[in-house]
């Protein structure tokens, strides 16, 4: 069976590898010159299934409003006249009820824990090494964070997730590089991990090519169209390549998986599928470690600012903020400057002597997010057209499991987890 995967980010690469494992003849079409070059490139690197939570949460609308005029805000909303933004926002507001939050969180964590197990299987079987560290320390600046941690701990206990509430002294014993800043304590999650997402994607690409997967880089997809005849007719894909996109090509395949993040929206629109996928921008800074003694050992999360500080080999990745409404990915914008200032503040608060942060390299990416939180996986109403989309900021956490699920669905096998609420069916 010939399958074309559109998109070479971490989700697309995991999908291609999973399809190759079940015997498909796979081609990956990617507009960049390598895998994991956009949203996957500068993510935080954290994989914490217990921490996976919908952005649509009770109290979140008020929190966003209160942060609108704060320079250090973890969440930014830039209103504009884009109808898609307001449609997305209205649906998001409807999902911020407690009842909906519990349902969406359960769906996301079901996939996240499954993905963790698939990732562990791949890592063990193939000896993959991608600067992996274990554990996550959620740092609590004050009493408000401590109170919220109590609510989180109740959920973790109910879910059977291993965790500890630590004093500041215990936090410093786990992360000796922490500064002498005064704080309330920390919540340690045992089953979390972190790793270098682009490095993992490159390793999986190599394994995939050894299984016969073809990667076509520098190639964009202009159109996807079912050929008359349904299953027997297959799928027609029009691509273009070259610096100016002048080399156009029509090809046929038995099936296609659309996994191109936010760039999937126009392709879906041509297929008559109106998916409320919208880009939520995130930022990160990567900097070489100057003094290992003062650097994090694994991963920490500043709960107040929602900023992650992660050890990736001999570098530190500082990542966070969520910005809705501005599609520009320029590093020179006013919003970017404020976001980077927030990241630097948090890094210097906790690990001031670890690196020369002014020499950091900066990244901004568009996380493809659905208003309720969970991604959509599996078939569309068109025969042999599938989607693997909408993972938001948790693509790295969910990619392995999502890829295997797509391979099972394409091969008409029963996935290993219940897909209730994880397919296009929830959008009618």
N, C-alpha and C positions, 0 to 999 in steps of 0.2 A: 504494500500500500504506500503510495507516494503522498507525503504530507509536507506542506510548506508552512513554516512558522514565520510570522511577520513580527520582527522585533528581536534584537540580540541583547537585551538587558538581562538581568539575573533571572527574571521570570521566563523569558524566551529561551535562554540557554538551558535552564532546568527542564523546560518542556521538551526541547529538542533531544536532550540526553535521555529522558524518560521514554520518548517515542522510539528512539533507537534501541533501547533496552527491550522493547516488546516487538522488535523486528520490522519497524517501519523504515522506509527509505525517505530520509529527512533532508530538507533544504531550509536553511535559515536565511532570510533576507533582512539586511540591516543597513540603514542609511549612513551610519558612521563607519570609521575605518577599523573598528575592533569591537569586541563585546564589552558590555557594561560601561559605556562611555557617557551616558547621560544621567538619569535619575539614580542608577545603581552606583555611579562612580564615587560620589562624595558623601554617601549616607553615613550615619553614626557608626554602623558596624555592629550594633547591638542586636541580639536575638534573645528576647525575653518573653516567652509565651505568656507568663503570668502578668506581664506588664501591658500586654496588647489590650487596648481599650478604644472604643469608638470616640471620635472627636465630638460626636453628637451625644452630649451627656447632660444630666440635670444641672442647672446652674451655669452652664457654659455660655449661653447668650449674655447673661449679666456680666460674666467675667470678661467676655470680649469687649462689651461696651465700656467697662471700667478701665480697660487697658488702652482704649483708643488714643488717649493723649499722653501715654507714658512712653518715654524714650527707650526704656528697658523692657518693653512688653514682649512676652513670649508669643503672643498672638496679635496679628495685625490684619485689619480689614480695610481695604481700599475701595470704597464704593465707586461705581462707574455705571455707564449706560448699557452694559452688556446684558441682554435679556437672559443669557444662560447663567450668569452669576446670580440673578435674582430668583430664577427658577430653582437653582441649586440651594440657595439660602432658605427659601420657603420650605423646601422638603427637609432640609437639615433641621430647621426649627421644629418641625413636626416630629422629628426623631429624638428630640432632647428630653422627652418624658421618661420617667423612671422605668415604666413597663417596657418601652421600646429599647432603652439602654441595656437592660438585662438580657433581652433577646439577642440584640446585635453583638454584645460582648461575648455571649455564649457561643454564637456562631463563629466569631473570629478566633476565639481560643480553641475551639474544636479543631480548626484548621491549623492553628499555630503549633499546637502540641503534636499533631500528626506530622507536620513538616519537620519538627525537631527530631522525631524518630527516624524519618526518611533521611535527613541530613546525617545523623549519626551512623546509619547503615552505609551510606556512600563513603563517609570519611573512613570508617573502619575497613571496608572492603577494598578501597583503592588507595589507602594511605595518604589521603589529602592533607596537606599542611598549609594553612592560610592565616598564620599569626593569631591563632585562636587563644582566647583566655576564658576562664570560667568565673561565674559569679557576678552579681550586680549589687552595688551599694547605693541605695537611694538616700541622699543626704537631706536632712530636715533642718531648715534654717531656724524656725521658730515654733511657737506653740500652735499656730494655725496649721503648719505642716504636720506637726505631731498629732493633732486631732484628726486630720484627714488620714494619716497613716493608720490610726485606729480603725477607721472604716475599711481601709484596704486590707488590714490584717484579718478582719472578720470574714471578708470574702475569701482570702487566701486559705484561712483555716477550713472554711466550708468546702473549698475546692481541693483540699489536701495538698496544698503547695508548701514545700519546705521554706521556712523563713525565720528570721530572728530580728527582734527589735533591739538595737544596740545603743549603748551610751556613747557620748563623744569619745571617751577613752577607748572603748571597744572598737569604734570606727577607726581610730588612729592606729590601733594594734593591727587591724586588717589592712589599712592603707597608711603606712608610716609617712608617706610624703605629704599628707594633708597639712595645711598651714595651721597657725594657732588661732584662726578665726573662731569666734564663739558661735556655737550652733546647738540645736536641741538633741540631736542624735541621728540615727540612721536605720533604715530597714534593709536587711540583707536578704536577697533572693538567691537561693542556692542553685536553682536549675537554669539560671540565665547564663548566657555566654556572649562572646563578641568575636568578630573576625573580619578579615580583609575581604570585602565582597568582590571587588574587581579581580583580586588574585584568585579567589575561588572560581569565579566565572571563567577566567583564562584556563585554569586547570581542567575544568569541566569541558571547555571547548576542545582541549587536546584529547581528552578521553572520547568525546563525541566524534571527532574526526577519525580517530582510530576505529570507531564503529561504523564509519562510512558517511557521517553527516557532512554535508556541504554547507559552507558559509559563504554567502555572497555579500561582501561589504561594499560600501559606497553605492548602494542601490536602494531607491525609494519605491514604495508601492503606491500607485496612483488609483488603482481600482481593483475591486474584488467582485466577481460576478458569477453566480451559479449558471452553468450551461444547461440549456433545456434538456430535460431528461433526468433531472434530479441526480440520484446516486450514480446511475450509469453514465451520466454526462460529465460529472466532475465539476471542477471549479476553474474558471478562467481568471488569471491575475495579470494585470498590466503593470510593468515596472519600468523605471528609467534609471539610468546611471550616467556617469561622466560628470565633469565639473559643472556643466550647465544643464544637466539632465536631458541631454539631447539624444542619448541612445535609448530609445524606447523598445520594449519587447513584450510580446504577449506569450503567455505560457499556460499550460494546463496542469492541474494536479488533482489527485483524488480527494484531498481534504486540505483545509487551511485552518490554522490556529492564529487568531489575531491577538497578539500580545505586545503591542507597540505603545503601551501607556497612553498618554493623552493624545498622541498622534493617531490613535485608533478611531477617534470620534468621527472624522470625516469619512473614513472607510465604512463605519457602521451606518452613518447617515445615508450613504449611497445604497446600502442594503435595506433601508427602511427601518433601521433600529435606532431609536432615540434613547440612548443611555445617558443618564445625568452625571456624566463624568466631568470633573472640573479640576484644573491644576491648583494645588496648594503648594506654594513655594517654601522650600526649606534651604537653610544655609549651613555651611560647615567651614572650618579652618583646620588645616593639617600642618604640623610643625615638627621639626626634628627635636628629639629630646636632647637637652644640653647637659642635664645632671640627673641621671637615673634615680638617685637617692630621693629626689624631690618629685618624682613623676608617679602617676598612678600605676599600680600593679596590674589591675584589671579594668573594670568599668565603674564609673560613678555617674549618678544622675542627680542634678540639682532640682529638687522637686518644685521649688518656688518659681524658678525660671524655665523649667522643662528643658534644660540643656544637658546633654550627655558629654562626658569627658572619658575617652576610651583609649586604652593602650593598644597600639597596632605595631608590633615589632619595636623598632627604634623611633617611632613617631607617636604623637598624640593627635587624636581627632577630636575636635570640639564641634558639636553639631546641635542644632535646635532651631527654634522659632517656626511659626507657621503663618504664612501670609496669603490671604485670599483676596482676589480682585485685581491683581496686577500680573499680567502674563509675561511681562518683560523679564528676561533672564540676564540682564545687564549687571555687571559687578560694580558699575559706576553710579548707580541710582542712589537717591537719598535714602530709600528704604534699606538698600543693601548696606550702606554705611552704618545705619542704626543697628541693623541685625548683627553686623560684625563687631560693633562696639559692645553689644550685649554678650556675645560669645567670649570676647576677650575679658570683659569684666568678670564673668563667672570663672573662667580658667585661672585668672590671676587671684581671685578670691581663695580658691581651694589649693592650687598648685603653683604659686607665684615663681618659684625658683626652678621649675622643671624645664622651661624652654624660653627662648627669645621670641615671644609671641608676635612682635612686630614684623618678624620675617616669615610669618605663616603664608601658605598658599591658600587662596579662597575659592569657594565653590558655591554655586547656586543651582538648584534643580527644581523641576516641577513634579511634585508627587501626584499621580492620578488618583483622585479620591472621589468616592461615591458619598452621597449625603448621609447614609445610615451607617457606613463603616466597613462592612464585610465586602470582599471582592465578588466578582461574578465569574463562575467557571462553567465550562461545558458547552452544550449545543445551543444553537440559535434556531429560529424557525426555518432557516435554510438548510437543506440536507448537506452534511459534511462541512459546514461552516461553524467553527467553534471559537469561544473567547476565553481568555485568561487575563482578566483586567480588574483594575480598581483597588489595588492593594494599599494605596496611600503611602504612609510612612512605614508600613510593615512588609514591604515586598521581599526584603532579605530574610525576614522571619518566616514568611509563608511560601517562599518560592519553590523549595524542594517538594513539599507536599502538593502544591498546586500543579506542578509539572507532572507528578505521578498520577494525580487524579485525571488530568487531561489525557494522558496516555491510556488509562483504563477506559475512559469514556469513548475515545476515538476507536479503540479496539473492541468496543461494546462489551467490556467487562464491568463487573460491579466494583465501584471504588471501595476502599477499605474503611472509609468513614461515611456517615450520613451526609448527603449534600443538601439537606433541607435548609432553605434560606441562603444558599450559596450559588444559586443559578439565576439565570435571567427571568425565571418564572416569578420571582418576587417583585419584578417590575412589570408584570402583566405580559 
